[in-house]
Amino acid sequence: MKKADGIVFDTIGLPLANIQYMKYGKGAPLIIFPATISRLENWTNILKFMGQKYSAYFFELPGHGKSSKFSKPFKSELVADTYRDFLQALGIPKASILGFSFGGILTLKTVELYPDKVDSLFLISPCVSCKAIKMSPYRLKLLRNLLSILFYPYAQKQILKIANNEKTVDFFISFLQKVGKIEKRIDVRDTLLNLSHHTLDTVVHQLHEVLTADFEKDGWKKPSNIACYFAMSVHDPLLSYEYTNDFLSSHFNLFKDTFFDYKFHQFPKEFDLNYLNNNFGHLLKLI
């Protein structure tokens, strides 16, 4: 265990994986679920923001950072199981959970499997279904076909050769921005240059869930006593605000929403704690 700038960093051994996590603040427990890319250094400002009201925890997904990979292929169900084990190891009976983007899928799966261990659900620009993705059916089909190739070890090896190379990584980023609609404001260069095989394999499985998730089709049941707090931009370039709001409002009896008008999906890197407090501090009063 170590401590820096008020944040406690530690690693904990769980049945499914060894998890690196960080904690900040005092209050009721809140577990922040990762998005597609899960590194501690990218989440310290959100952790501190929420830690002003909660005992906030953030953990790196198995397969990312210093968290070990699952022994089985990555699935959101395994992350829900890890949440259960994480609470048990820390002696926490139940907690509120927060999900951003891909974290929407992870938190909804957790609510589905372990509703008795969830107090409240906070969702920020969440991915709740492949139906919410702002892409044409043709582009979605193209992405699914491309992704199916990346399940093969040889294909992953070739991707790593391109991503880990200073001479080719920028071309790869341009390809991702054009085909996958990754925002140009998001800096992924260092992430790709240092991308490992086990992280790439995990991301491939994560993206598969993003492109195929459909809780309505799977018969997702409405939780009766879990409050859902939802915030999203009506101009989100990647996900449909209308579909997401309709899905959540119809699947939670206790539902409260708020919307923004910014034109990006992911917070830019320069959004520090002061900016979050000045622009979103009022949200802490609502929860």
C-alpha positions as CSV (number, residue, x, y, z in Angstrom):
1,M,0.0,0.0,0.0
2,K,1.2,3.5,-0.7
3,K,-0.3,7.0,-0.5
4,A,0.2,10.1,-2.7
5,D,-1.7,13.4,-2.8
6,G,-4.3,11.9,-0.4
7,I,-5.0,8.9,-2.6
8,V,-4.4,5.4,-1.3
9,F,-3.1,2.9,-3.8
10,D,-3.1,-0.8,-3.2
11,T,-3.4,-4.3,-4.8
12,I,-5.7,-7.0,-3.6
13,G,-5.9,-10.6,-4.5
14,L,-9.3,-11.8,-5.4
15,P,-10.5,-15.2,-6.6
16,L,-10.7,-14.2,-10.3
17,A,-7.8,-11.8,-10.5
18,N,-5.4,-9.6,-8.6
19,I,-6.8,-6.0,-8.7
20,Q,-4.9,-2.7,-8.5
21,Y,-7.2,0.0,-7.1
22,M,-7.1,3.4,-5.5
23,K,-9.3,5.1,-2.8
24,Y,-10.0,8.7,-1.9
25,G,-12.4,10.4,0.5
26,K,-14.7,9.6,3.4
27,G,-18.4,8.7,3.4
28,A,-20.6,6.0,2.1
29,P,-18.7,3.6,-0.3
30,L,-18.8,4.3,-4.1
31,I,-17.1,2.0,-6.6
32,I,-16.2,3.6,-9.9
33,F,-16.2,1.1,-12.8
34,P,-13.7,1.6,-15.6
35,A,-14.4,2.4,-19.2
36,T,-12.8,0.7,-22.2
37,I,-9.3,2.0,-21.2
38,S,-8.7,1.4,-17.5
39,R,-5.5,3.0,-16.0
40,L,-5.4,4.6,-12.6
41,E,-3.7,7.8,-13.8
42,N,-6.6,8.5,-16.1
43,W,-9.2,8.5,-13.3
44,T,-7.6,10.4,-10.4
45,N,-9.6,13.6,-11.0
46,I,-13.0,11.7,-11.2
47,L,-11.9,9.8,-8.0
48,K,-11.2,13.0,-6.2
49,F,-14.3,14.7,-7.4
50,M,-16.6,11.9,-6.2
51,G,-14.4,11.4,-3.1
52,Q,-15.6,14.8,-1.8
53,K,-18.8,13.1,-0.8
54,Y,-18.0,9.4,-0.8
55,S,-15.3,6.9,0.1
56,A,-14.6,6.5,-3.6
57,Y,-12.8,3.5,-5.1
58,F,-11.6,2.9,-8.6
59,F,-10.1,-0.4,-9.9
60,E,-8.2,-1.2,-13.0
61,L,-10.0,-3.9,-15.0
62,P,-8.4,-7.3,-15.1
63,G,-6.1,-7.2,-18.1
64,H,-5.4,-3.5,-17.8
65,G,-2.5,-1.7,-16.0
66,K,-1.3,-3.8,-13.1
67,S,-4.4,-5.8,-12.6
68,S,-3.9,-9.4,-13.7
69,K,-5.9,-10.9,-16.6
70,F,-8.9,-13.2,-16.0
71,S,-8.0,-16.8,-16.6
72,K,-11.1,-17.0,-18.8
73,P,-12.0,-14.8,-21.8
74,F,-13.2,-11.4,-20.6
75,K,-16.9,-11.0,-20.0
76,S,-18.9,-8.3,-18.1
77,E,-20.3,-11.1,-15.9
78,L,-16.7,-11.7,-14.6
79,V,-16.4,-8.0,-13.7
80,A,-19.7,-8.2,-11.8
81,D,-18.3,-11.2,-9.9
82,T,-15.1,-9.2,-9.2
83,Y,-17.2,-6.4,-7.8
84,R,-18.8,-8.9,-5.4
85,D,-15.5,-10.3,-4.4
86,F,-14.0,-6.8,-4.0
87,L,-16.7,-5.8,-1.6
88,Q,-16.4,-9.0,0.4
89,A,-12.6,-8.6,0.7
90,L,-13.0,-5.0,1.9
91,G,-15.8,-5.8,4.3
92,I,-18.3,-3.6,2.5
93,P,-21.9,-5.1,2.5
94,K,-23.1,-2.9,-0.4
95,A,-22.0,0.2,-2.3
96,S,-23.2,2.7,-4.9
97,I,-21.6,2.2,-8.3
98,L,-20.7,4.6,-11.1
99,G,-20.2,3.8,-14.7
100,F,-19.0,5.9,-17.7
101,S,-19.2,4.8,-21.3
102,F,-18.3,1.0,-21.3
103,G,-18.8,1.2,-17.6
104,G,-22.5,1.4,-18.3
105,I,-22.5,-2.2,-19.5
106,L,-20.4,-3.3,-16.6
107,T,-22.6,-1.6,-14.0
108,L,-25.9,-2.7,-15.5
109,K,-24.6,-6.3,-15.5
110,T,-23.7,-5.9,-11.9
111,V,-27.2,-4.6,-11.0
112,E,-28.6,-7.5,-12.9
113,L,-26.5,-10.1,-11.1
114,Y,-26.1,-8.6,-7.6
115,P,-28.9,-6.1,-6.9
116,D,-28.6,-6.8,-3.2
117,K,-25.1,-5.4,-3.2
118,V,-25.9,-2.2,-5.1
119,D,-27.2,0.9,-3.2
120,S,-27.5,3.5,-6.1
121,L,-26.4,3.6,-9.7
122,F,-24.7,6.6,-11.3
123,L,-24.3,6.6,-15.0
124,I,-22.4,9.2,-17.1
125,S,-22.7,9.0,-20.9
126,P,-23.2,5.2,-20.5
127,C,-23.2,2.6,-23.2
128,V,-26.4,0.6,-22.5
129,S,-26.9,-1.1,-25.8
130,C,-25.4,-1.5,-29.3
131,K,-28.7,0.1,-30.5
132,A,-27.5,3.4,-28.9
133,I,-24.4,3.6,-31.1
134,K,-24.6,6.4,-33.6
135,M,-23.4,4.4,-36.6
136,S,-25.1,3.1,-39.7
137,P,-26.0,-0.6,-39.9
138,Y,-23.4,-0.9,-42.6
139,R,-20.6,0.5,-40.4
140,L,-21.7,-1.5,-37.4
141,K,-21.5,-4.7,-39.5
142,L,-18.1,-3.7,-40.8
143,L,-16.8,-3.2,-37.3
144,R,-18.2,-6.5,-36.1
145,N,-16.5,-8.3,-39.0
146,L,-13.2,-6.5,-38.4
147,L,-13.4,-7.3,-34.7
148,S,-14.1,-11.0,-35.3
149,I,-10.7,-11.2,-37.1
150,L,-8.9,-9.7,-34.0
151,F,-9.9,-12.7,-31.8
152,Y,-7.1,-14.6,-33.6
153,P,-3.7,-14.5,-31.9
154,Y,-1.9,-13.9,-35.2
155,A,-4.1,-10.8,-36.0
156,Q,-3.5,-9.4,-32.5
157,K,0.3,-9.9,-33.0
158,Q,0.2,-7.8,-36.2
159,I,-1.9,-5.1,-34.6
160,L,0.7,-4.8,-31.8
161,K,3.5,-4.5,-34.3
162,I,1.7,-1.4,-35.8
163,A,0.5,0.0,-32.4
164,N,3.8,-0.3,-30.6
165,N,5.8,1.3,-33.5
166,E,6.6,5.0,-33.5
167,K,6.6,5.0,-37.3
168,T,3.2,3.4,-37.7
169,V,1.1,4.3,-34.6
170,D,-0.1,7.6,-36.0
171,F,-1.5,5.9,-39.1
172,F,-3.2,3.4,-36.8
173,I,-4.8,6.2,-34.8
174,S,-6.1,7.9,-38.0
175,F,-7.7,4.5,-39.0
176,L,-9.3,4.2,-35.5
177,Q,-10.7,7.7,-35.7
178,K,-12.2,7.2,-39.2
179,V,-13.6,3.7,-38.8
180,G,-14.3,3.6,-35.1
181,K,-15.4,7.2,-34.6
182,I,-12.8,7.7,-31.8
183,E,-12.7,11.4,-31.0
184,K,-9.6,13.3,-32.2
185,R,-9.4,15.2,-28.9
186,I,-8.6,11.9,-27.1
187,D,-4.9,11.2,-26.8
188,V,-4.4,7.4,-27.2
189,R,-0.8,7.5,-28.6
190,D,1.1,6.6,-25.5
191,T,-1.6,4.0,-24.7
192,L,-1.1,2.3,-28.0
193,L,2.7,2.5,-27.9
194,N,2.7,0.7,-24.6
195,L,-0.2,-1.7,-25.4
196,S,0.5,-5.2,-24.2
197,H,-0.9,-8.4,-25.7
198,H,-3.1,-9.3,-22.7
199,T,-4.6,-5.7,-22.7
200,L,-5.3,-5.9,-26.4
201,D,-7.0,-9.2,-26.0
202,T,-9.1,-7.8,-23.2
203,V,-10.0,-4.7,-25.2
204,V,-11.1,-6.9,-28.2
205,H,-13.5,-8.7,-25.9
206,Q,-14.7,-5.4,-24.4
207,L,-15.4,-4.0,-27.9
208,H,-17.3,-7.1,-28.8
209,E,-19.6,-6.5,-25.9
210,V,-20.1,-2.8,-26.9
211,L,-21.1,-3.9,-30.4
212,T,-23.4,-6.7,-29.3
213,A,-24.9,-5.6,-26.0
214,D,-28.7,-5.7,-25.9
215,F,-30.1,-5.8,-22.4
216,E,-33.7,-5.6,-23.7
217,K,-33.2,-8.6,-26.0
218,D,-31.7,-10.5,-23.1
219,G,-34.7,-9.9,-20.9
220,W,-33.1,-7.5,-18.4
221,K,-35.4,-7.2,-15.4
222,K,-36.3,-3.8,-13.7
223,P,-34.7,-3.5,-10.2
224,S,-37.4,-2.4,-7.8
225,N,-35.4,-0.5,-5.2
226,I,-32.2,0.8,-6.8
227,A,-32.1,4.5,-7.7
228,C,-30.5,5.4,-11.1
229,Y,-29.0,8.9,-11.6
230,F,-28.2,9.6,-15.3
231,A,-26.2,12.4,-16.9
232,M,-25.3,12.7,-20.6
233,S,-24.8,15.3,-23.3
234,V,-27.7,15.6,-25.8
235,H,-24.9,16.1,-28.4
236,D,-22.9,13.0,-27.6
237,P,-21.2,12.1,-30.9
238,L,-20.9,8.4,-30.2
239,L,-24.1,7.4,-28.3
240,S,-27.7,8.4,-28.6
241,Y,-29.0,10.4,-25.7
242,E,-32.6,9.7,-26.6
243,Y,-32.2,6.0,-26.7
244,T,-30.2,5.9,-23.6
245,N,-32.6,8.1,-21.6
246,D,-35.6,6.1,-22.8
247,F,-34.0,2.8,-21.9
248,L,-33.0,3.8,-18.4
249,S,-36.2,5.7,-17.6
250,S,-38.3,2.7,-18.5
251,H,-36.1,0.2,-16.6
252,F,-35.7,2.0,-13.3
253,N,-38.6,2.9,-11.1
254,L,-36.4,5.4,-9.2
255,F,-34.9,7.5,-12.0
256,K,-33.4,11.0,-12.1
257,D,-31.7,12.5,-15.1
258,T,-29.8,15.6,-16.2
259,F,-28.3,16.6,-19.5
260,F,-25.5,18.7,-20.9
261,D,-24.9,20.3,-24.3
262,Y,-21.1,19.7,-24.8
263,K,-20.1,18.0,-28.1
264,F,-17.9,15.3,-26.9
265,H,-18.3,11.8,-25.4
266,Q,-15.2,11.5,-23.2
267,F,-14.0,14.2,-20.9
268,P,-10.8,15.7,-22.3
269,K,-7.6,15.1,-20.4
270,E,-7.3,18.7,-19.2
271,F,-10.6,18.5,-17.1
272,D,-8.9,18.7,-13.7
273,L,-10.6,18.7,-10.3
274,N,-11.2,22.5,-10.3
275,Y,-12.9,22.3,-13.6
276,L,-15.1,19.4,-12.5
277,N,-16.1,21.3,-9.3
278,N,-16.9,24.5,-11.2
279,N,-18.9,22.9,-13.9
280,F,-20.4,19.7,-12.3
281,G,-20.2,20.3,-8.6
282,H,-23.9,20.9,-8.5
283,L,-24.4,17.2,-9.4
284,L,-22.9,16.1,-6.1
285,K,-25.8,17.9,-4.3
286,L,-28.3,15.9,-6.4
287,I,-27.0,12.5,-5.3
